[in-house]
Amino acid sequence: ETDRHLPTPVEALSGLHVSCVACGGHHSATITEPSGHLMTWGGGAFGKLGHGNRLPQTAPKLVAGLQGKRLVSVSLGPHHSAALTHKGEVYTWGQSGRLGHASQGAEVDEMLPRQVAALAGVFVVQVSCGHSHCAVVTETGDVWAWGASRAFGHTEPTAVPNVPTMIKVLSGKAIVQVACAVTHSIALSDYRRLAGKAALAAARSTGTTTAIKDRASPLVVTGGGWPDALEDPNALHVKKPGMDSAEGASGEERGAGTLLTDHDVAEGNPEKGHTAGKGMLPMPSTEREVAFLSNDLKTYQELALRLAKQLQETKTKLEALQNENSFLKSELEVMHQCSNDADERLDTLRRRFNERLKELERRYAEKAVAALGEAGGVPLPSLAGEDGHTGDLG
């Protein structure tokens, strides 16, 4: 294969309906519909293609280890890969240290897709691979992250680097998308989708809904894509992907994936009535929205209480420091005053000493003159120097 300077169709994918594409450091991947199969190609270092070896692949090749799994999303890093199934399961493979399997022992390079066991208890709707870390978004708007560096955003010092852990500072922020880069990550918060998230969480708990049909513009969205399609919190219908209408499915299928309105039941349609009896869900209600918002408000109230406590502690410390500063200032003023008094006393002592010294010199000179007269002109020693001046301490 040679370099291409213009966009060129991938011949191996001709005739296939590709729903998702991703590029990594030296490899690429696609997901085809309606089977949800994953195909990868490019450099095979660390087994990042998922074919069970480290060999390069110049043409798209089906990842056999994920056959039987319906994939809805894929993300690639420089030397690792991650895929998401329609059941919210996450599989990773490639270079160790960023795959999220450390909770099950020492991690090694994975050449075949392996499910991240630490995320088995949550339903994941989006996954992103960075240089040496990964992050996922759950259906409740939480973010879980892990990797080989501290770039994955955990503020808890006890968080184990390569074990998927929820980022607590993003809890309650209604995160709908996350993107990982080399040394940083970005999360998107969208509170307009809170009601839809609550409705889908309720639907997921009863084993229904894999897609949403919007009232204003009918749209079927597959399992991994529903968070990005939820703009109207009053969505009416849920139906399985690939169906053009609810009538085109059997009662059993509708029971597992169709949300009907009260109007459908009132019309007396036997099939719809049967479906409603098995899998009908309540319309997204104001009570559900209030419950979701109340939970979010509770989180902010707890945060506000913690901040208020921290502010009070800071205020107390600041008052203590101010009192200490006032005391030190007063001590400094006393020391300064004492220093001024000491200077004045020293000047006074110096002046008196000089005066006393001059008085002694005067008396000595008088006595010297008198002695000179009595001795017949013999000179006597004098305190004066050669220049005629006497010593002065000042």
C-alpha positions as CSV (number, residue, x, y, z in Angstrom):
1,E,0.0,0.0,0.0
2,T,1.2,3.5,-0.9
3,D,0.4,6.9,0.6
4,R,-2.8,8.5,-0.6
5,H,-3.1,12.2,-1.1
6,L,-6.8,12.2,-1.9
7,P,-9.7,10.5,-0.1
8,T,-10.2,7.0,-1.6
9,P,-13.0,4.5,-0.9
10,V,-12.0,1.5,1.1
11,E,-12.7,-1.3,-1.3
12,A,-13.0,-4.0,1.4
13,L,-15.9,-2.1,2.9
14,S,-17.9,-1.7,-0.3
15,G,-21.4,-3.0,0.0
16,L,-21.3,-2.7,3.8
17,H,-23.3,-0.2,5.8
18,V,-20.7,1.4,8.1
19,S,-22.2,3.1,11.2
20,C,-19.1,4.1,13.1
21,V,-15.4,4.8,12.2
22,A,-12.4,5.5,14.5
23,C,-8.7,6.2,14.0
24,G,-5.8,5.5,16.4
25,G,-2.1,6.1,16.3
26,H,-1.4,3.6,13.5
27,H,-4.7,1.7,13.1
28,S,-8.4,2.2,12.2
29,A,-11.7,0.5,12.9
30,T,-15.3,0.5,11.7
31,I,-18.6,-1.0,12.8
32,T,-21.0,-2.3,10.3
33,E,-24.8,-2.5,10.5
34,P,-27.1,-4.2,11.2
35,S,-24.8,-6.9,12.5
36,G,-22.7,-4.6,14.7
37,H,-19.5,-6.3,13.7
38,L,-16.1,-4.7,14.2
39,M,-13.4,-4.6,11.6
40,T,-9.9,-3.3,12.2
41,W,-6.7,-2.7,10.2
42,G,-3.3,-1.0,10.4
43,G,-0.3,-1.5,12.7
44,G,-0.6,-4.5,15.0
45,A,1.8,-3.6,17.8
46,F,0.8,-4.7,21.3
47,G,-2.1,-6.7,19.7
48,K,-4.2,-3.5,19.3
49,L,-6.0,-4.8,16.2
50,G,-7.6,-7.6,18.3
51,H,-6.8,-10.4,16.0
52,G,-4.8,-12.5,18.5
53,N,-1.4,-11.4,17.2
54,R,0.9,-8.4,16.7
55,L,1.0,-8.5,12.9
56,P,-0.1,-5.5,10.8
57,Q,-3.2,-5.7,8.6
58,T,-3.4,-3.7,5.5
59,A,-7.1,-4.4,4.8
60,P,-10.2,-4.3,7.1
61,K,-10.5,-7.7,8.9
62,L,-13.4,-8.8,11.1
63,V,-12.5,-9.1,14.8
64,A,-13.5,-12.6,15.5
65,G,-13.3,-12.3,19.3
66,L,-16.3,-10.0,19.2
67,Q,-18.6,-12.0,16.9
68,G,-21.9,-12.5,18.6
69,K,-21.7,-9.0,20.2
70,R,-23.6,-6.2,18.7
71,L,-21.2,-3.2,18.9
72,V,-22.4,0.4,18.7
73,S,-19.2,2.4,19.3
74,V,-15.4,2.0,19.1
75,S,-12.5,4.3,20.2
76,L,-8.8,3.9,19.5
77,G,-5.7,5.2,21.3
78,P,-2.1,5.1,20.0
79,H,-1.6,1.5,21.1
80,H,-4.9,0.3,22.5
81,S,-8.6,0.0,21.5
82,A,-12.0,-0.1,23.2
83,A,-15.4,-1.1,22.0
84,L,-18.9,-0.7,23.4
85,T,-21.8,-3.2,22.9
86,H,-25.5,-2.4,22.8
87,K,-25.8,-3.9,26.3
88,G,-23.5,-1.3,27.7
89,E,-20.5,-3.6,28.0
90,V,-17.0,-2.3,27.4
91,Y,-14.2,-4.4,25.8
92,T,-10.5,-3.3,25.7
93,W,-7.4,-4.7,24.2
94,G,-3.8,-3.7,23.2
95,Q,-1.0,-2.3,25.3
96,S,-1.2,-2.9,29.1
97,G,-1.4,-0.3,31.7
98,R,-4.5,1.4,30.2
99,L,-7.0,-1.4,29.6
100,G,-8.7,-1.3,33.0
101,H,-8.1,-5.0,33.9
102,A,-5.8,-4.2,36.9
103,S,-8.6,-5.1,39.3
104,Q,-8.2,-8.7,38.2
105,G,-4.4,-8.9,38.8
106,A,-1.3,-7.8,37.0
107,E,-2.2,-6.5,33.5
108,V,-0.5,-7.7,30.4
109,D,-0.9,-6.8,26.7
110,E,-4.2,-8.2,25.5
111,M,-4.3,-9.4,21.8
112,L,-7.9,-10.3,22.0
113,P,-10.9,-8.1,23.2
114,R,-11.5,-8.6,26.9
115,Q,-14.5,-7.3,28.8
116,V,-13.7,-4.7,31.6
117,A,-15.1,-6.5,34.6
118,A,-15.0,-3.5,36.8
119,L,-17.7,-1.9,34.7
120,A,-20.0,-4.9,34.7
121,G,-22.4,-3.2,37.2
122,V,-23.0,0.0,35.1
123,F,-24.5,0.6,31.7
124,V,-22.0,2.5,29.5
125,V,-23.2,4.7,26.7
126,Q,-19.9,6.1,25.4
127,V,-16.2,5.3,25.6
128,S,-13.1,7.3,24.7
129,C,-9.4,6.4,24.5
130,G,-6.6,8.8,25.2
131,H,-2.9,8.3,24.9
132,S,-2.5,6.2,28.1
133,H,-6.0,6.4,29.7
134,C,-9.6,5.8,29.0
135,A,-12.9,7.2,30.1
136,V,-16.6,6.1,29.8
137,V,-19.9,7.8,30.3
138,T,-22.8,5.8,32.0
139,E,-26.5,6.2,31.3
140,T,-26.9,8.1,34.6
141,G,-24.4,10.8,33.5
142,D,-21.4,9.6,35.5
143,V,-17.8,9.4,34.3
144,W,-15.5,6.4,35.0
145,A,-11.9,6.7,34.1
146,W,-8.6,4.7,34.4
147,G,-5.1,4.6,32.9
148,A,-1.4,4.7,33.3
149,S,-1.1,8.4,34.2
150,R,-2.9,10.9,36.5
151,A,-4.5,12.6,33.5
152,F,-7.7,10.6,34.0
153,G,-9.1,13.2,36.5
154,H,-9.3,11.5,39.8
155,T,-8.9,13.8,42.8
156,E,-8.8,11.0,45.3
157,P,-5.2,10.1,46.2
158,T,-6.3,6.5,46.9
159,A,-7.6,5.9,43.4
160,V,-5.7,3.1,41.8
161,P,-4.5,4.3,38.4
162,N,-5.5,1.4,36.1
163,V,-8.8,0.4,37.9
164,P,-12.0,2.0,36.5
165,T,-13.3,4.4,39.2
166,M,-16.1,6.9,39.1
167,I,-14.9,10.6,39.1
168,K,-16.7,11.9,42.1
169,V,-16.3,15.6,41.2
170,L,-18.4,15.0,38.1
171,S,-21.2,13.2,39.9
172,G,-24.5,14.8,39.3
173,K,-23.2,17.0,36.4
174,A,-25.3,15.2,33.7
175,I,-22.3,14.3,31.6
176,V,-23.3,13.1,28.1
177,Q,-19.9,12.9,26.4
178,V,-16.3,12.7,27.3
179,A,-13.1,13.0,25.1
180,C,-9.6,11.9,26.1
181,A,-6.4,13.3,24.6
182,V,-2.7,12.8,25.4
183,T,-2.5,14.5,28.8
184,H,-6.0,15.8,29.4
185,S,-9.7,15.0,29.1
186,I,-12.9,17.0,28.5
187,A,-16.5,16.2,29.6
188,L,-19.7,17.7,28.2
189,S,-22.6,18.5,30.6
190,D,-26.1,18.9,29.2
191,Y,-28.9,19.5,31.8
192,R,-31.5,19.6,29.0
193,R,-31.4,15.8,28.8
194,L,-32.0,15.2,32.5
195,A,-35.6,14.2,32.0
196,G,-34.8,11.9,29.1
197,K,-32.0,10.3,31.1
198,A,-34.4,9.6,34.0
199,A,-37.0,8.1,31.7
200,L,-34.4,5.8,30.0
201,A,-32.9,4.8,33.3
202,A,-36.4,3.7,34.4
203,A,-36.9,1.9,31.1
204,R,-33.6,0.2,31.4
205,S,-34.4,-1.1,34.9
206,T,-37.5,-2.8,33.6
207,G,-35.7,-4.4,30.7
208,T,-37.2,-2.3,27.9
209,T,-36.1,0.4,25.4
210,T,-33.1,0.3,23.1
211,A,-34.1,3.3,21.1
212,I,-36.2,6.5,21.1
213,K,-38.7,7.8,18.6
214,D,-39.1,11.5,19.0
215,R,-42.5,13.1,18.7
216,A,-41.6,16.0,16.6
217,S,-39.2,14.3,14.2
218,P,-39.4,10.4,14.3
219,L,-36.0,9.0,14.8
220,V,-34.7,5.5,15.8
221,V,-31.4,5.6,17.7
222,T,-29.5,2.4,18.5
223,G,-28.5,1.5,22.0
224,G,-25.2,3.3,22.2
225,G,-26.4,6.5,20.6
226,W,-29.5,7.4,22.6
227,P,-27.9,10.0,24.9
228,D,-27.0,12.2,21.9
229,A,-30.5,12.0,20.4
230,L,-32.4,13.0,23.5
231,E,-33.4,16.6,23.1
232,D,-37.1,16.3,23.8
233,P,-37.9,15.0,27.4
234,N,-41.4,14.1,26.2
235,A,-40.5,11.4,23.7
236,L,-43.5,9.2,23.0
237,H,-42.4,5.9,21.6
238,V,-39.6,3.4,22.0
239,K,-39.1,0.8,19.3
240,K,-36.4,-1.6,18.3
241,P,-33.9,-0.4,15.7
242,G,-34.5,-1.6,12.2
243,M,-38.3,-1.6,12.5
244,D,-40.3,0.9,10.3
245,S,-43.4,0.7,12.5
246,A,-44.6,-0.9,15.7
247,E,-47.1,-3.0,13.7
248,G,-44.2,-4.7,11.9
249,A,-43.0,-6.4,15.0
250,S,-44.3,-9.4,16.9
251,G,-46.0,-9.0,20.3
252,E,-43.0,-10.5,22.0
253,E,-40.5,-8.2,20.3
254,R,-42.7,-5.1,21.2
255,G,-42.9,-6.3,24.7
256,A,-39.2,-6.2,25.0
257,G,-38.6,-2.9,23.2
258,T,-41.7,-0.8,22.6
259,L,-43.1,2.0,24.6
260,L,-46.7,2.8,23.8
261,T,-48.9,5.7,24.8
262,D,-52.2,5.5,26.7
263,H,-53.9,6.4,23.4
264,D,-52.8,3.2,21.8
265,V,-54.3,1.2,24.6
266,A,-57.5,3.2,24.5
267,E,-58.0,2.5,20.8
268,G,-58.4,-1.2,21.6
269,N,-55.7,-2.5,19.3
270,P,-55.3,-6.1,20.4
271,E,-51.6,-6.3,19.5
272,K,-50.8,-3.0,21.0
273,G,-52.9,-3.8,24.0
274,H,-50.9,-7.1,24.5
275,T,-47.7,-5.2,24.1
276,A,-48.7,-2.6,26.6
277,G,-49.6,-5.2,29.1
278,K,-46.1,-6.7,28.8
279,G,-43.8,-3.8,28.3
280,M,-45.6,-0.5,28.5
281,L,-43.7,2.2,30.4
282,P,-45.1,5.4,31.9
283,M,-44.6,8.6,30.1
284,P,-41.7,10.8,31.4
285,S,-43.5,12.7,34.1
286,T,-42.9,15.9,36.0
287,E,-42.5,13.8,39.1
288,R,-39.6,11.9,37.5
289,E,-38.0,15.1,36.4
290,V,-38.4,16.6,39.8
291,A,-36.9,13.5,41.5
292,F,-33.9,13.6,39.2
293,L,-33.4,17.3,39.7
294,S,-33.9,16.9,43.5
295,N,-31.1,14.4,43.6
296,D,-28.9,16.8,41.7
297,L,-29.9,19.7,44.0
298,K,-29.1,17.5,47.0
299,T,-25.6,17.0,45.7
300,Y,-25.1,20.7,45.3
301,Q,-26.5,21.4,48.7
302,E,-23.9,19.0,50.2
303,L,-21.2,20.7,48.3
304,A,-22.4,24.1,49.5
305,L,-22.4,22.9,53.1
306,R,-18.8,21.6,52.7
307,L,-17.8,24.9,51.2
308,A,-19.5,26.9,53.9
309,K,-17.7,24.8,56.5
310,Q,-14.4,25.4,54.8
311,L,-15.1,29.2,54.6
312,Q,-15.9,29.3,58.3
313,E,-12.6,27.5,59.2
314,T,-10.7,29.9,56.9
315,K,-12.4,32.8,58.6
316,T,-11.4,31.5,62.0
317,K,-7.8,31.0,60.9
318,L,-7.8,34.5,59.3
319,E,-9.0,36.1,62.6
320,A,-6.4,34.3,64.5
321,L,-3.7,35.5,62.1
322,Q,-5.0,39.0,62.4
323,N,-4.8,38.9,66.2
324,E,-1.3,37.5,66.0
325,N,-0.4,40.2,63.6
326,S,-1.8,43.0,65.9
327,F,0.2,41.6,68.8
328,L,3.4,41.5,66.8
329,K,2.8,45.0,65.6
330,S,2.4,46.3,69.2
331,E,5.6,44.4,70.2
332,L,7.4,46.0,67.3
333,E,6.2,49.5,68.4
334,V,7.4,48.9,71.9
335,M,10.8,47.7,70.7
336,H,11.0,50.8,68.4
337,Q,10.2,53.1,71.3
338,C,12.7,51.4,73.5
339,S,15.3,51.8,70.8
340,N,14.6,55.5,70.5
341,D,14.9,55.9,74.4
342,A,18.2,54.0,74.3
343,D,19.6,56.3,71.6
344,E,18.7,59.4,73.6
345,R,20.3,58.0,76.8
346,L,23.4,57.0,74.9
347,D,23.7,60.6,73.4
348,T,23.3,62.0,76.9
349,L,25.9,59.8,78.4
350,R,28.3,60.6,75.5
351,R,27.8,64.3,76.0
352,R,28.3,64.2,79.8
353,F,31.4,62.1,79.3
354,N,32.9,64.5,76.9
355,E,32.1,67.4,79.2
356,R,33.7,65.6,82.1
357,L,36.8,64.8,80.0
358,K,37.2,68.4,79.0
359,E,36.9,69.5,82.7
360,L,39.6,67.1,83.7
361,E,41.9,68.3,80.9
362,R,41.3,71.9,82.0
363,R,42.2,71.1,85.6
364,Y,45.3,69.1,84.5
365,A,46.5,72.0,82.4
366,E,46.1,74.5,85.2
367,K,48.0,72.2,87.6
368,A,50.7,71.7,84.9
369,V,51.2,75.5,84.5
370,A,51.5,75.9,88.2
371,A,54.0,73.1,88.5
372,L,56.0,74.5,85.6
373,G,56.4,77.8,87.4
374,E,57.5,76.2,90.6
375,A,60.0,73.9,88.8
376,G,61.8,76.7,87.0
377,G,60.4,76.2,83.4
378,V,60.7,72.4,83.0
379,P,57.9,71.3,80.5
380,L,55.4,68.8,81.7
381,P,53.5,66.3,79.6
382,S,50.1,67.4,78.3
383,L,46.9,65.6,77.2
384,A,46.9,67.7,74.1
385,G,48.1,66.2,70.8
386,E,50.6,67.6,68.4
387,D,47.9,69.6,66.7
388,G,46.9,71.2,70.0
389,H,43.5,69.5,70.3
390,T,42.4,67.3,73.0
391,G,40.7,63.9,72.5
392,D,36.9,63.9,72.2
393,L,34.7,60.7,72.3
394,G,32.0,62.5,70.3
